[in-house]
Amino acid sequence: MRIEALTTAHLGAFEALFRSSDSACFCRYWHFTGDKNAWLERCALSPDDSLREQRYAVALAKDEARGLLAFDADGDGAGDPAIGWMKLTPRASVPKLRGLPVYRALDLGPDDGVFAIGCFLVHPAHRGRGVARTLLAAADAHVRGWGGRAIEAYPRRTTEPMHPEQAMQGPLGTFLAQGYVEIGGEPPYPVLRKLL
């Protein structure tokens, strides 16, 4: 696989991945300010509003739009379809995540230099092939290049198998295998961190 940071050159591949995965969020959930019902309404009736917002944020190189795309290594580069996505952004740019009831009371220290993994999306035809693991392995070098000192993850801990959409914040075991350590949180909602 080839991993690249999202830029305007990749917006077509980004859009195609979300559409082929039937994901109407276009990675705007953490930035949507309405309530849950308003979000569900937007996803059902106006998903292109989220796509426009993401395109605009990428065009302006806003921190909130950062992330990594995975491409099949067999491609030639230009126009290759994306097979996976990981939102990887400065923690300060996703206050909604830290504002969730399960994380709100945690003292995780200052935001400076800390990046957060907001979500993963893997094309249905490529699930179970290590795409999320490869994206996560590439995160360290990208975050260092962006001036970060740590990466946090917020997976769900469960003993039951999860449907892929339930594991949108990544599988716990994948983080632990790549050197992330638990630094807090409730048993089903741990916060993991890797120092770089």
N, CA, C and O atoms as a DFTB+ gen file, in Angstrom:
784 C
 N C O
     1  1       0.825      -1.191       0.000
     2  2       0.000       0.000       0.000
     3  2       0.866       1.250       0.000
     4  3       1.992       1.254       0.498
     5  1       0.321       2.281      -0.559
     6  2       0.958       3.600      -0.557
     7  2       0.091       4.513       0.303
     8  3      -1.125       4.560       0.119
     9  1       0.695       5.232       1.232
    10  2      -0.039       6.118       2.134
    11  2       0.361       7.550       1.835
    12  3       1.549       7.866       1.772
    13  1      -0.621       8.415       1.650
    14  2      -0.353       9.826       1.363
    15  2      -1.302      10.706       2.177
    16  3      -2.439      10.331       2.461
    17  1      -0.805      11.877       2.539
    18  2      -1.637      12.864       3.229
    19  2      -2.664      13.420       2.245
    20  3      -2.371      13.590       1.061
    21  1      -3.854      13.697       2.734
    22  2      -4.913      14.254       1.897
    23  2      -4.542      15.662       1.431
    24  3      -4.210      16.532       2.236
    25  1      -4.605      15.865       0.119
    26  2      -4.408      17.179      -0.485
    27  2      -5.518      17.387      -1.508
    28  3      -6.325      16.490      -1.748
    29  1      -5.554      18.561      -2.104
    30  2      -6.573      18.813      -3.125
    31  2      -6.445      17.836      -4.293
    32  3      -7.443      17.519      -4.941
    33  1      -5.242      17.358      -4.568
    34  2      -5.049      16.406      -5.662
    35  2      -5.756      15.077      -5.408
    36  3      -6.037      14.332      -6.346
    37  1      -6.044      14.781      -4.139
    38  2      -6.660      13.501      -3.783
    39  2      -8.161      13.605      -3.503
    40  3      -8.782      12.617      -3.113
    41  1      -8.746      14.776      -3.694
    42  2     -10.152      14.937      -3.314
    43  2     -11.081      14.011      -4.088
    44  3     -12.069      13.534      -3.530
    45  1     -10.794      13.749      -5.341
    46  2     -11.624      12.824      -6.113
    47  2     -11.585      11.423      -5.530
    48  3     -12.619      10.764      -5.411
    49  1     -10.391      10.965      -5.165
    50  2     -10.245       9.636      -4.566
    51  2     -10.913       9.584      -3.193
    52  3     -11.535       8.584      -2.835
    53  1     -10.780      10.663      -2.430
    54  2     -11.433      10.757      -1.111
    55  2     -12.944      10.631      -1.269
    56  3     -13.577       9.829      -0.582
    57  1     -13.526      11.422      -2.176
    58  2     -14.970      11.379      -2.397
    59  2     -15.414       9.993      -2.844
    60  3     -16.402       9.465      -2.334
    61  1     -14.699       9.403      -3.788
    62  2     -15.078       8.086      -4.305
    63  2     -15.045       7.022      -3.218
    64  3     -15.905       6.142      -3.187
    65  1     -14.051       7.094      -2.316
    66  2     -13.979       6.135      -1.214
    67  2     -15.208       6.239      -0.324
    68  3     -15.804       5.222       0.029
    69  1     -15.593       7.458       0.043
    70  2     -16.748       7.632       0.925
    71  2     -18.034       7.201       0.229
    72  3     -18.892       6.575       0.852
    73  1     -18.178       7.523      -1.037
    74  2     -19.392       7.122      -1.765
    75  2     -19.456       5.607      -1.930
    76  3     -20.518       5.013      -1.746
    77  1     -18.340       4.978      -2.274
    78  2     -18.357       3.527      -2.478
    79  2     -18.541       2.770      -1.167
    80  3     -18.923       1.600      -1.173
    81  1     -18.272       3.429      -0.054
    82  2     -18.449       2.824       1.268
    83  2     -19.796       3.188       1.879
    84  3     -20.071       2.837       3.026
    85  1     -20.639       3.889       1.120
    86  2     -21.946       4.356       1.611
    87  2     -21.807       5.163       2.898
    88  3     -22.628       5.042       3.808
    89  1     -20.766       5.985       2.966
    90  2     -20.537       6.837       4.126
    91  2     -20.833       8.279       3.743
    92  3     -20.090       8.900       2.983
    93  1     -21.919       8.798       4.276
    94  2     -22.379      10.141       3.916
    95  2     -21.750      11.245       4.762
    96  3     -22.095      12.415       4.597
    97  1     -20.843      10.898       5.658
    98  2     -20.291      11.918       6.564
    99  2     -19.178      12.745       5.933
   100  3     -18.990      13.905       6.299
   101  1     -18.435      12.166       4.989
   102  2     -17.289      12.840       4.375
   103  2     -16.365      13.449       5.431
   104  3     -15.770      14.509       5.236
   105  1     -16.269      12.740       6.549
   106  2     -15.371      13.092       7.655
   107  2     -15.653      14.477       8.248
   108  3     -14.726      15.207       8.597
   109  1     -16.917      14.826       8.358
   110  2     -17.286      16.122       8.943
   111  2     -18.003      15.982      10.290
   112  3     -18.368      16.989      10.897
   113  1     -18.208      14.761      10.760
   114  2     -18.936      14.574      12.012
   115  2     -18.322      15.362      13.170
   116  3     -19.039      16.027      13.918
   117  1     -17.006      15.290      13.318
   118  2     -16.354      15.948      14.451
   119  2     -16.419      17.465      14.369
   120  3     -16.042      18.147      15.322
   121  1     -16.891      18.008      13.246
   122  2     -16.944      19.461      13.070
   123  2     -18.378      19.982      12.952
   124  3     -18.596      21.191      12.869
   125  1     -19.341      19.083      12.944
   126  2     -20.742      19.471      12.834
   127  2     -21.227      19.960      14.192
   128  3     -21.009      19.291      15.202
   129  1     -21.882      21.117      14.229
   130  2     -22.263      21.709      15.507
   131  2     -23.699      21.429      15.924
   132  3     -24.075      21.727      17.058
   133  1     -24.500      20.871      15.045
   134  2     -25.881      20.562      15.406
   135  2     -25.978      19.319      16.277
   136  3     -24.975      18.664      16.563
   137  1     -27.209      19.001      16.699
   138  2     -27.407      17.823      17.539
   139  2     -27.437      16.550      16.686
   140  3     -27.316      16.596      15.462
   141  1     -27.600      15.421      17.366
   142  2     -27.545      14.125      16.682
   143  2     -28.607      14.004      15.594
   144  3     -28.333      13.491      14.510
   145  1     -29.807      14.473      15.881
   146  2     -30.879      14.387      14.881
   147  2     -30.573      15.243      13.660
   148  3     -30.844      14.837      12.530
   149  1     -30.017      16.413      13.883
   150  2     -29.643      17.277      12.755
   151  2     -28.543      16.629      11.925
   152  3     -28.543      16.735      10.699
   153  1     -27.598      15.954      12.594
   154  2     -26.535      15.267      11.873
   155  2     -27.111      14.125      11.016
   156  3     -26.747      13.972       9.850
   157  1     -27.996      13.343      11.599
   158  2     -28.607      12.237      10.858
   159  2     -29.409      12.761       9.671
   160  3     -29.413      12.153       8.600
   161  1     -30.082      13.880       9.862
   162  2     -30.831      14.486       8.767
   163  2     -29.883      14.940       7.653
   164  3     -30.160      14.731       6.472
   165  1     -28.774      15.555       8.035
   166  2     -27.809      15.997       7.024
   167  2     -27.282      14.797       6.236
   168  3     -27.216      14.841       5.007
   169  1     -26.910      13.732       6.936
   170  2     -26.368      12.548       6.252
   171  2     -27.392      11.938       5.301
   172  3     -27.040      11.453       4.226
   173  1     -28.658      11.965       5.702
   174  2     -29.697      11.368       4.862
   175  2     -30.102      12.262       3.701
   176  3     -30.345      11.773       2.598
   177  1     -30.179      13.578       3.938
   178  2     -30.755      14.475       2.940
   179  2     -29.764      15.419       2.266
   180  3     -30.007      15.867       1.145
   181  1     -28.654      15.726       2.929
   182  2     -27.721      16.727       2.383
   183  2     -26.258      16.333       2.551
   184  3     -25.461      17.150       3.013
   185  1     -25.876      15.101       2.188
   186  2     -24.481      14.713       2.399
   187  2     -23.491      15.571       1.610
   188  3     -22.336      15.716       2.011
   189  1     -23.942      16.138       0.494
   190  2     -23.024      16.961      -0.290
   191  2     -22.625      18.236       0.447
   192  3     -21.604      18.841       0.120
   193  1     -23.419      18.657       1.440
   194  2     -23.003      19.797       2.272
   195  2     -21.716      19.446       3.028
   196  3     -20.805      20.267       3.141
   197  1     -21.660      18.218       3.539
   198  2     -20.448      17.781       4.253
   199  2     -19.271      17.675       3.295
   200  3     -18.153      18.059       3.640
   201  1     -19.511      17.160       2.102
   202  2     -18.434      17.053       1.116
   203  2     -17.907      18.439       0.752
   204  3     -16.696      18.635       0.656
   205  1     -18.807      19.400       0.550
   206  2     -18.371      20.767       0.224
   207  2     -17.524      21.356       1.358
   208  3     -16.504      21.998       1.109
   209  1     -17.954      21.134       2.597
   210  2     -17.198      21.637       3.744
   211  2     -15.797      21.026       3.788
   212  3     -14.815      21.724       4.038
   213  1     -15.714      19.717       3.542
   214  2     -14.404      19.057       3.571
   215  2     -13.522      19.552       2.426
   216  3     -12.333      19.805       2.624
   217  1     -14.090      19.691       1.244
   218  2     -13.318      20.201       0.104
   219  2     -12.765      21.600       0.412
   220  3     -11.606      21.894       0.122
   221  1     -13.594      22.442       0.993
   222  2     -13.191      23.807       1.337
   223  2     -12.064      23.785       2.369
   224  3     -11.078      24.510       2.239
   225  1     -12.219      22.947       3.393
   226  2     -11.206      22.863       4.453
   227  2      -9.876      22.344       3.900
   228  3      -8.811      22.806       4.310
   229  1      -9.935      21.381       2.967
   230  2      -8.709      20.865       2.364
   231  2      -8.063      21.947       1.493
   232  3      -6.846      22.129       1.527
   233  1      -8.872      22.655       0.721
   234  2      -8.338      23.709      -0.151
   235  2      -7.619      24.789       0.649
   236  3      -6.641      25.367       0.175
   237  1      -8.100      25.064       1.860
   238  2      -7.472      26.069       2.723
   239  2      -6.390      25.477       3.624
   240  3      -5.808      26.180       4.450
   241  1      -6.122      24.169       3.458
   242  2      -5.131      23.455       4.273
   243  2      -5.418      23.608       5.764
   244  3      -4.497      23.782       6.562
   245  1      -6.693      23.544       6.138
   246  2      -7.072      23.648       7.544
   247  2      -6.686      22.374       8.291
   248  3      -6.799      21.272       7.754
   249  1      -6.237      22.532       9.517
   250  2      -5.849      21.384      10.337
   251  2      -6.976      20.370      10.472
   252  3      -6.725      19.165      10.482
   253  1      -8.208      20.841      10.574
   254  2      -9.341      19.944      10.792
   255  2      -9.551      18.950       9.651
   256  3     -10.210      17.927       9.839
   257  1      -9.002      19.236       8.478
   258  2      -9.203      18.373       7.307
   259  2      -8.071      17.369       7.111
   260  3      -8.091      16.606       6.145
   261  1      -7.091      17.354       8.001
   262  2      -5.946      16.462       7.806
   263  2      -6.336      14.994       7.951
   264  3      -7.266      14.627       8.669
   265  1      -5.584      14.191       7.240
   266  2      -5.756      12.755       7.331
   267  2      -4.896      12.067       6.295
   268  3      -4.234      12.707       5.479
   269  1      -4.923      10.744       6.348
   270  2      -4.121       9.930       5.441
   271  2      -5.016       9.038       4.594
   272  3      -6.007       8.489       5.075
   273  1      -4.650       8.905       3.330
   274  2      -5.341       8.002       2.406
   275  2      -4.426       6.835       2.071
   276  3      -3.215       7.001       1.921
   277  1      -5.016       5.657       1.955
   278  2      -4.289       4.462       1.520
   279  2      -4.677       4.167       0.076
   280  3      -5.849       4.217      -0.299
   281  1      -3.661       3.859      -0.718
   282  2      -3.862       3.481      -2.116
   283  2      -3.227       2.117      -2.337
   284  3      -2.249       1.772      -1.674
   285  1      -3.775       1.346      -3.258
   286  2      -3.204       0.061      -3.618
   287  2      -1.840       0.305      -4.261
   288  3      -1.725       1.130      -5.168
   289  1      -0.828      -0.388      -3.814
   290  2       0.531      -0.191      -4.325
   291  2       0.673      -0.545      -5.797
   292  3       1.642      -0.136      -6.437
   293  1      -0.278      -1.299      -6.346
   294  2      -0.196      -1.688      -7.750
   295  2      -0.554      -0.552      -8.693
   296  3      -0.329      -0.657      -9.899
   297  1      -1.113       0.544      -8.158
   298  2      -1.504       1.668      -9.005
   299  2      -0.306       2.446      -9.507
   300  3       0.816       2.265      -9.035
   301  1      -0.561       3.321     -10.477
   302  2       0.528       4.107     -11.054
   303  2       0.605       5.521     -10.492
   304  3       1.451       6.309     -10.914
   305  1      -0.263       5.847      -9.552
   306  2      -0.226       7.177      -8.939
   307  2      -1.458       7.990      -9.244
   308  3      -2.446       7.905      -8.516
   309  1      -1.426       8.768     -10.291
   310  2      -2.518       9.680     -10.614
   311  2      -3.807       8.921     -10.886
   312  3      -3.839       7.989     -11.690
   313  1      -4.845       9.325     -10.219
   314  2      -6.163       8.752     -10.460
   315  2      -6.422       7.421      -9.787
   316  3      -7.476       6.823      -9.999
   317  1      -5.486       6.940      -8.978
   318  2      -5.703       5.668      -8.286
   319  2      -6.854       5.800      -7.295
   320  3      -7.005       6.843      -6.658
   321  1      -7.669       4.753      -7.159
   322  2      -8.731       4.807      -6.155
   323  2      -8.164       4.617      -4.746
   324  3      -7.248       3.822      -4.533
   325  1      -8.710       5.342      -3.816
   326  2      -8.317       5.180      -2.414
   327  2      -9.018       3.959      -1.843
   328  3     -10.177       3.689      -2.159
   329  1      -8.298       3.219      -0.991
   330  2      -8.896       2.038      -0.364
   331  2      -9.064       2.218       1.137
   332  3      -9.652       1.363       1.799
   333  1      -8.551       3.325       1.686
   334  2      -8.713       3.562       3.114
   335  2      -8.416       5.002       3.484
   336  3      -7.726       5.719       2.760
   337  1      -8.947       5.410       4.620
   338  2      -8.810       6.778       5.142
   339  2      -8.654       6.716       6.650
   340  3      -9.266       5.885       7.320
   341  1      -7.828       7.607       7.171
   342  2      -7.709       7.799       8.610
   343  2      -7.658       9.291       8.882
   344  3      -6.774       9.990       8.386
   345  1      -8.606       9.777       9.670
   346  2      -8.571      11.184      10.092
   347  2      -7.480      11.309      11.140
   348  3      -7.523      10.643      12.175
   349  1      -6.511      12.154      10.874
   350  2      -5.363      12.349      11.746
   351  2      -5.114      13.847      11.806
   352  3      -4.554      14.435      10.882
   353  1      -5.534      14.447      12.895
   354  2      -5.585      15.900      12.970
   355  2      -5.152      16.389      14.351
   356  3      -5.275      15.647      15.325
   357  1      -4.654      17.604      14.458
   358  2      -4.330      18.116      15.791
   359  2      -5.547      18.002      16.721
   360  3      -6.672      18.330      16.343
   361  1      -5.293      17.536      17.927
   362  2      -6.391      17.323      18.873
   363  2      -7.201      18.596      19.090
   364  3      -8.413      18.529      19.298
   365  1      -6.555      19.742      19.044
   366  2      -7.254      21.011      19.254
   367  2      -8.314      21.270      18.188
   368  3      -9.245      22.042      18.417
   369  1      -8.183      20.630      17.022
   370  2      -9.138      20.893      15.937
   371  2     -10.367      19.989      15.991
   372  3     -11.245      20.085      15.133
   373  1     -10.435      19.106      17.001
   374  2     -11.617      18.252      17.161
   375  2     -12.166      18.357      18.591
   376  3     -12.231      17.355      19.304
   377  1     -12.562      19.567      19.011
   378  2     -13.052      19.721      20.385
   379  2     -14.304      18.898      20.670
   380  3     -14.563      18.541      21.820
   381  1     -15.078      18.597      19.640
   382  2     -16.283      17.788      19.835
   383  2     -15.922      16.400      20.376
   384  3     -16.640      15.854      21.214
   385  1     -14.820      15.835      19.902
   386  2     -14.392      14.518      20.364
   387  2     -14.097      14.561      21.859
   388  3     -14.584      13.724      22.619
   389  1     -13.309      15.528      22.270
   390  2     -12.957      15.651      23.689
   391  2     -14.148      16.071      24.536
   392  3     -14.132      15.898      25.754
   393  1     -15.181      16.622      23.906
   394  2     -16.362      17.043      24.643
   395  2     -17.373      15.935      24.887
   396  3     -18.367      16.146      25.581
   397  1     -17.131      14.751      24.321
   398  2     -18.054      13.634      24.554
   399  2     -18.073      13.287      26.036
   400  3     -17.043      13.383      26.703
   401  1     -19.237      12.883      26.566
   402  2     -19.334      12.607      28.006
   403  2     -18.277      11.633      28.529
   404  3     -17.827      11.779      29.666
   405  1     -17.868      10.643      27.729
   406  2     -16.901       9.649      28.210
   407  2     -15.487      10.198      28.311
   408  3     -14.643       9.595      28.974
   409  1     -15.207      11.337      27.664
   410  2     -13.864      11.918      27.699
   411  2     -13.808      13.280      28.388
   412  3     -12.731      13.745      28.760
   413  1     -14.946      13.909      28.553
   414  2     -15.007      15.309      29.000
   415  2     -14.254      15.570      30.298
   416  3     -13.576      16.591      30.416
   417  1     -14.356      14.672      31.274
   418  2     -13.755      14.914      32.582
   419  2     -12.279      14.516      32.650
   420  3     -11.627      14.753      33.667
   421  1     -11.752      13.926      31.600
   422  2     -10.364      13.476      31.623
   423  2      -9.392      14.640      31.442
   424  3      -9.600      15.512      30.599
   425  1      -8.344      14.638      32.236
   426  2      -7.276      15.618      32.061
   427  2      -6.194      14.947      31.222
   428  3      -5.387      14.172      31.735
   429  1      -6.186      15.253      29.932
   430  2      -5.224      14.645      29.022
   431  2      -4.055      15.567      28.720
   432  3      -3.253      15.295      27.826
   433  1      -3.963      16.648      29.461
   434  2      -2.868      17.577      29.266
   435  2      -3.144      18.549      28.130
   436  3      -4.213      18.521      27.520
   437  1      -2.163      19.415      27.850
   438  2      -2.353      20.427      26.812
   439  2      -2.437      19.807      25.420
   440  3      -1.902      18.728      25.165
   441  1      -3.125      20.519      24.527
   442  2      -3.308      20.062      23.150
   443  2      -2.042      20.195      22.308
   444  3      -1.877      19.483      21.317
   445  1      -1.158      21.095      22.693
   446  2       0.008      21.418      21.871
   447  2       0.797      20.171      21.467
   448  3       1.298      19.441      22.322
   449  1       0.900      19.935      20.162
   450  2       1.685      18.828      19.639
   451  2       1.016      17.471      19.677
   452  3       1.624      16.474      19.285
   453  1      -0.229      17.407      20.141
   454  2      -0.943      16.131      20.226
   455  2      -1.901      16.022      19.050
   456  3      -2.724      16.908      18.821
   457  1      -1.784      14.929      18.311
   458  2      -2.686      14.647      17.203
   459  2      -3.679      13.578      17.627
   460  3      -3.360      12.716      18.446
   461  1      -4.879      13.635      17.073
   462  2      -5.936      12.689      17.401
   463  2      -6.336      11.903      16.161
   464  3      -6.420      12.446      15.060
   465  1      -6.581      10.620      16.363
   466  2      -7.132       9.783      15.303
   467  2      -8.642       9.811      15.483
   468  3      -9.180       9.240      16.432
   469  1      -9.314      10.481      14.561
   470  2     -10.760      10.645      14.675
   471  2     -11.547       9.471      14.147
   472  3     -12.595       9.133      14.697
   473  1     -11.056       8.829      13.073
   474  2     -11.810       7.715      12.495
   475  2     -10.987       7.016      11.424
   476  3      -9.963       7.519      10.961
   477  1     -11.470       5.845      11.049
   478  2     -10.962       5.072       9.923
   479  2     -12.133       4.763       9.007
   480  3     -13.268       4.614       9.460
   481  1     -11.851       4.667       7.729
   482  2     -12.829       4.162       6.763
   483  2     -12.052       3.314       5.768
   484  3     -11.115       3.792       5.128
   485  1     -12.446       2.052       5.642
   486  2     -11.797       1.135       4.702
   487  2     -12.843       0.688       3.692
   488  3     -13.955       0.307       4.056
   489  1     -12.472       0.741       2.425
   490  2     -13.369       0.313       1.352
   491  2     -13.839      -1.109       1.657
   492  3     -13.029      -1.955       2.034
   493  1     -15.140      -1.385       1.498
   494  2     -15.665      -2.721       1.831
   495  2     -14.901      -3.867       1.171
   496  3     -14.745      -4.923       1.784
   497  1     -14.431      -3.692      -0.037
   498  2     -13.723      -4.774      -0.742
   499  2     -12.311      -4.999      -0.196
   500  3     -11.660      -5.980      -0.555
   501  1     -11.834      -4.104       0.664
   502  2     -10.465      -4.209       1.173
   503  2     -10.409      -4.422       2.680
   504  3      -9.328      -4.386       3.269
   505  1     -11.553      -4.643       3.308
   506  2     -11.563      -4.861       4.755
   507  2     -10.926      -6.205       5.091
   508  3     -11.039      -7.166       4.330
   509  1     -10.263      -6.257       6.231
   510  2      -9.608      -7.479       6.666
   511  2      -8.261      -7.724       5.993
   512  3      -7.712      -8.821       6.090
   513  1      -7.726      -6.715       5.313
   514  2      -6.462      -6.875       4.596
   515  2      -5.344      -5.993       5.158
   516  3      -4.311      -5.817       4.513
   517  1      -5.543      -5.448       6.341
   518  2      -4.484      -4.673       6.978
   519  2      -4.420      -3.211       6.592
   520  3      -3.404      -2.559       6.830
   521  1      -5.484      -2.677       5.998
   522  2      -5.466      -1.278       5.572
   523  2      -5.367      -0.351       6.784
   524  3      -4.535       0.557       6.796
   525  1      -6.196      -0.565       7.796
   526  2      -6.155       0.296       8.990
   527  2      -4.792       0.187       9.671
   528  3      -4.235       1.192      10.114
   529  1      -4.262      -1.014       9.752
   530  2      -2.946      -1.220      10.374
   531  2      -1.852      -0.454       9.617
   532  3      -0.965       0.139      10.232
   533  1      -1.920      -0.470       8.287
   534  2      -0.923       0.219       7.476
   535  2      -1.057       1.737       7.617
   536  3      -0.054       2.445       7.703
   537  1      -2.294       2.233       7.640
   538  2      -2.508       3.661       7.865
   539  2      -1.933       4.088       9.215
   540  3      -1.259       5.113       9.319
   541  1      -2.205       3.293      10.237
   542  2      -1.728       3.621      11.576
   543  2      -0.198       3.614      11.628
   544  3       0.400       4.485      12.261
   545  1       0.433       2.656      10.980
   546  2       1.896       2.582      10.973
   547  2       2.507       3.812      10.302
   548  3       3.595       4.247      10.677
   549  1       1.816       4.368       9.318
   550  2       2.326       5.549       8.607
   551  2       2.115       6.838       9.386
   552  3       2.724       7.860       9.068
   553  1       1.268       6.805      10.392
   554  2       0.920       8.025      11.125
   555  2       2.114       8.664      11.812
   556  3       2.235       9.889      11.824
   557  1       2.992       7.862      12.382
   558  2       4.119       8.410      13.148
   559  2       4.940       9.398      12.317
   560  3       5.200      10.520      12.752
   561  1       5.341       8.977      11.132
   562  2       6.189       9.833      10.296
   563  2       5.461      11.101       9.870
   564  3       6.059      12.175       9.833
   565  1       4.182      10.987       9.550
   566  2       3.428      12.177       9.141
   567  2       3.287      13.160      10.298
   568  3       3.481      14.363      10.123
   569  1       2.953      12.649      11.471
   570  2       2.784      13.541      12.631
   571  2       4.115      14.207      12.993
   572  3       4.145      15.393      13.319
   573  1       5.192      13.463      12.937
   574  2       6.509      14.095      13.183
   575  2       6.759      15.204      12.165
   576  3       7.231      16.285      12.516
   577  1       6.441      14.929      10.911
   578  2       6.627      15.927       9.860
   579  2       5.769      17.160      10.053
   580  3       6.132      18.251       9.612
   581  1       4.636      16.992      10.708
   582  2       3.741      18.112      10.981
   583  2       4.067      18.783      12.310
   584  3       3.353      19.694      12.728
   585  1       5.129      18.351      12.978
   586  2       5.553      18.978      14.230
   587  2       4.899      18.407      15.472
   588  3       4.979      19.016      16.539
   589  1       4.249      17.247      15.364
   590  2       3.582      16.646      16.522
   591  2       4.534      15.866      17.404
   592  3       5.603      15.439      16.967
   593  1       4.130      15.685      18.656
   594  2       4.941      14.946      19.620
   595  2       4.250      13.692      20.149
   596  3       4.882      12.854      20.792
   597  1       2.933      13.564      19.874
   598  2       2.181      12.407      20.359
   599  2       0.930      12.218      19.507
   600  3       0.437      13.151      18.873
   601  1       0.432      10.977      19.510
   602  2      -0.817      10.649      18.814
   603  2      -1.733       9.977      19.818
   604  3      -1.311       9.091      20.562
   605  1      -2.991      10.402      19.836
   606  2      -3.992       9.764      20.700
   607  2      -5.026       9.040      19.857
   608  3      -5.328       9.426      18.728
   609  1      -5.564       7.964      20.451
   610  2      -6.611       7.180      19.808
   611  2      -7.714       6.919      20.827
   612  3      -7.470       6.886      22.033
   613  1      -8.913       6.736      20.327
   614  2     -10.094       6.604      21.192
   615  2     -10.941       5.411      20.741
   616  3     -12.108       5.579      20.387
   617  1     -10.360       4.207      20.750
   618  2     -11.117       3.048      20.287
   619  2     -12.142       2.590      21.319
   620  3     -12.157       3.056      22.458
   621  1     -12.977       1.688      20.897
   622  2     -13.954       1.098      21.805
   623  2     -13.459      -0.281      22.207
   624  3     -13.023      -1.067      21.366
   625  1     -13.532      -0.566      23.503
   626  2     -13.137      -1.885      23.999
   627  2     -14.402      -2.721      24.191
   628  3     -15.335      -2.303      24.877
   629  1     -14.423      -3.892      23.584
   630  2     -15.557      -4.793      23.713
   631  2     -15.085      -6.222      23.537
   632  3     -14.093      -6.479      22.856
   633  1     -15.799      -7.147      24.152
   634  2     -15.470      -8.559      23.965
   635  2     -16.272      -9.156      22.808
   636  3     -16.000     -10.275      22.372
   637  1     -17.241      -8.424      22.325
   638  2     -18.076      -8.890      21.210
   639  2     -17.516      -8.385      19.884
   640  3     -16.958      -7.289      19.825
   641  1     -17.658      -9.165      18.832
   642  2     -17.230      -8.670      17.512
   643  2     -18.047      -7.440      17.128
   644  3     -19.245      -7.361      17.402
   645  1     -17.381      -6.490      16.493
   646  2     -18.066      -5.270      16.068
   647  2     -18.236      -5.250      14.561
   648  3     -17.370      -5.708      13.816
   649  1     -19.360      -4.714      14.125
   650  2     -19.587      -4.455      12.705
   651  2     -18.580      -3.378      12.295
   652  3     -18.243      -2.527      13.118
   653  1     -18.088      -3.384      11.051
   654  2     -17.080      -2.387      10.653
   655  2     -17.462      -0.941      10.965
   656  3     -16.597      -0.148      11.334
   657  1     -18.744      -0.582      10.824
   658  2     -19.153       0.792      11.117
   659  2     -19.052       1.112      12.605
   660  3     -18.908       2.276      12.976
   661  1     -19.125       0.086      13.466
   662  2     -18.991       0.310      14.902
   663  2     -17.529       0.518      15.308
   664  3     -17.242       1.072      16.369
   665  1     -16.618       0.071      14.456
   666  2     -15.194       0.181      14.753
   667  2     -14.565       1.378      14.050
   668  3     -13.377       1.367      13.730
   669  1     -15.361       2.398      13.815
   670  2     -14.871       3.543      13.042
   671  2     -13.681       4.247      13.689
   672  3     -12.910       4.912      12.997
   673  1     -13.521       4.112      14.999
   674  2     -12.391       4.768      15.657
   675  2     -11.199       3.826      15.812
   676  3     -10.232       4.139      16.506
   677  1     -11.281       2.694      15.168
   678  2     -10.150       1.781      15.100
   679  2     -10.222       0.645      16.096
   680  3     -10.817       0.779      17.165
   681  1      -9.610      -0.479      15.740
   682  2      -9.592      -1.639      16.635
   683  2      -8.516      -1.500      17.720
   684  3      -7.362      -1.192      17.425
   685  1      -8.900      -1.725      18.944
   686  2      -8.016      -1.569      20.103
   687  2      -6.716      -2.348      19.927
   688  3      -5.637      -1.805      20.165
   689  1      -6.801      -3.601      19.519
   690  2      -5.615      -4.439      19.386
   691  2      -4.596      -3.893      18.410
   692  3      -3.394      -4.059      18.617
   693  1      -5.047      -3.246      17.356
   694  2      -4.137      -2.674      16.369
   695  2      -3.301      -1.561      16.995
   696  3      -2.102      -1.457      16.733
   697  1      -3.930      -0.737      17.817
   698  2      -3.192       0.335      18.499
   699  2      -2.172      -0.234      19.477
   700  3      -1.020       0.199      19.507
   701  1      -2.602      -1.203      20.272
   702  2      -1.698      -1.784      21.267
   703  2      -0.497      -2.446      20.591
   704  3       0.624      -2.362      21.092
   705  1      -0.729      -3.098      19.464
   706  2       0.354      -3.769      18.742
   707  2       1.364      -2.772      18.171
   708  3       2.506      -3.135      17.889
   709  1       0.948      -1.527      18.002
   710  2       1.857      -0.529      17.432
   711  2       2.389       0.454      18.478
   712  3       2.820       1.558      18.146
   713  1       2.352       0.033      19.743
   714  2       3.024       0.801      20.779
   715  2       2.199       1.846      21.498
   716  3       2.749       2.637      22.264
   717  1       0.891       1.873      21.273
   718  2       0.035       2.806      22.009
   719  2      -0.205       2.245      23.407
   720  3      -0.319       1.032      23.584
   721  1      -0.282       3.135      24.400
   722  2      -0.543       2.712      25.774
   723  2      -1.793       3.431      26.289
   724  3      -2.097       4.562      25.908
   725  1      -2.480       2.741      27.150
   726  2      -3.705       3.310      27.717
   727  2      -3.330       4.338      28.773
   728  3      -2.544       4.059      29.678
   729  1      -3.909       5.542      28.644
   730  2      -3.587       6.611      29.601
   731  2      -4.794       7.070      30.403
   732  3      -4.659       7.921      31.282
   733  1      -5.974       6.520      30.117
   734  2      -7.158       6.925      30.865
   735  2      -8.426       6.464      30.189
   736  3      -8.404       5.719      29.209
   737  1      -9.531       6.927      30.737
   738  2     -10.825       6.615      30.169
   739  2     -11.555       5.524      30.929
   740  3     -10.991       4.872      31.807
   741  1     -12.813       5.338      30.580
   742  2     -13.635       4.284      31.160
   743  2     -13.324       2.972      30.454
   744  3     -12.858       2.985      29.315
   745  1     -13.577       1.814      31.120
   746  2     -13.223       0.534      30.493
   747  2     -13.687       0.361      29.038
   748  3     -12.898      -0.110      28.219
   749  1     -14.940       0.724      28.675
   750  2     -15.289       0.526      27.265
   751  2     -14.754       1.609      26.340
   752  3     -14.776       1.444      25.121
   753  1     -14.272       2.721      26.906
   754  2     -13.809       3.847      26.093
   755  2     -12.429       4.326      26.555
   756  3     -12.305       5.417      27.113
   757  1     -11.401       3.519      26.325
   758  2     -10.062       3.944      26.756
   759  2      -9.502       5.032      25.856
   760  3      -9.892       5.170      24.697
   761  1      -8.587       5.790      26.413
   762  2      -7.802       6.743      25.623
   763  2      -6.397       6.182      25.560
   764  3      -5.796       5.858      26.584
   765  1      -5.877       6.071      24.343
   766  2      -4.541       5.534      24.135
   767  2      -3.637       6.642      23.595
   768  3      -4.100       7.559      22.917
   769  1      -2.349       6.545      23.902
   770  2      -1.411       7.548      23.411
   771  2      -0.093       6.886      23.034
   772  3       0.348       5.917      23.653
   773  1       0.515       7.442      21.999
   774  2       1.859       7.036      21.599
   775  2       2.717       8.288      21.536
   776  3       2.393       9.236      20.821
   777  1       3.808       8.290      22.285
   778  2       4.758       9.403      22.244
   779  2       5.725       9.170      21.102
   780  3       6.179       8.048      20.874
   781  1       6.033      10.232      20.392
   782  2       6.913      10.112      19.232
   783  2       8.316      10.623      19.540
   784  3       9.188      10.594      18.671
